[in-house]
Amino acid sequence: MQLAWTFPVRRVMRRLLRQYFPKKTLLAHFSQDDLDIVALELNERPRKTLKNRTPTKVMSEGAAVMG
């Protein structure tokens, strides 16, 4: 079952992935290290919902407050 709110999220993710992997690209041609690098780059992108901070930055700020 597809939830209506997930459509924009998936659309944005596909657009971001297309920057690295054009349509019809076989991921089997890439090593796990290559895919890990792309994942890291995508996860380190600033997020508007996080006031243009990266998830890592927000997590480290939260850990500093708690620690």
Secondary structure, DSSP 8 states (H G I E B T S, - for coil): ---TTHHHHHHHHHHHHHTTS-TT--GGGS-HHHHHHHHHHHHTS-BGGGTSB-HHHHHHHHHHHH-
